[in-house]
């Protein structure tokens, strides 16, 4: 570590913090990333710049939730399907009966007018 050296400790969301630090290096020419330590791994400069491509913790959690929610949603649709079909099967004749009664009612109203 010859010359001026800065060390950044990023304990929480590594991806977001790394993006912030690496975006700063684009604006300042004298600021050069020499490497990084990620848990027990020592990363060279190129691998440290690759941390920018990592998704943030919030993104990973959202993706995980989507993966977990998919089968549950499919199960609900599978269970709901037959019930909806039964409802539509029962509802169709009732709707037809209601339309027939309405038509006769309108016809009767026209005849009395």
URRAZI-V174547 format. One record per pair of residues at least 4 apart in sequence whose ideal C-beta (glycine too) atoms are under 7 Angstrom apart, sorted by the first residue. I is the first residue (numbers start at 1). J is the second residue. If there is no record, write none. Layout:
I_J ; I_J
This chain:
1_5 ; 8_21 ; 10_14 ; 10_17 ; 10_18 ; 13_17 ; 13_56 ; 13_57 ; 14_18 ; 14_51 ; 14_54 ; 15_19 ; 15_51 ; 15_54 ; 15_55 ; 15_56 ; 16_20 ; 16_56 ; 17_21 ; 18_22 ; 18_51 ; 18_52 ; 19_23 ; 19_52 ; 20_24 ; 21_25 ; 22_33 ; 22_49 ; 22_52 ; 24_28 ; 24_31 ; 25_31 ; 25_33 ; 33_45 ; 33_48 ; 33_49 ; 34_45 ; 35_42 ; 35_43 ; 35_44 ; 35_45 ; 35_48 ; 36_43 ; 36_48 ; 36_51 ; 37_42 ; 38_43 ; 43_47 ; 43_48 ; 44_48 ; 45_49 ; 46_50 ; 55_59 ; 55_60 ; 57_61 ; 58_62 ; 59_63 ; 60_64 ; 61_65 ; 62_66 ; 63_67 ; 64_68 ; 65_69 ; 66_70 ; 69_73 ; 70_74 ; 71_75 ; 72_76 ; 73_77 ; 74_78 ; 75_79 ; 76_80 ; 77_81 ; 80_84 ; 81_85 ; 82_86 ; 83_87 ; 84_88 ; 85_89 ; 86_90 ; 87_91 ; 88_92 ; 90_94 ; 91_95 ; 92_96 ; 93_97 ; 94_98 ; 95_99 ; 96_100 ; 97_101 ; 98_102 ; 99_103 ; 100_104 ; 101_105 ; 102_106 ; 103_107 ; 104_108 ; 105_109 ; 106_110 ; 107_111 ; 108_112 ; 109_113
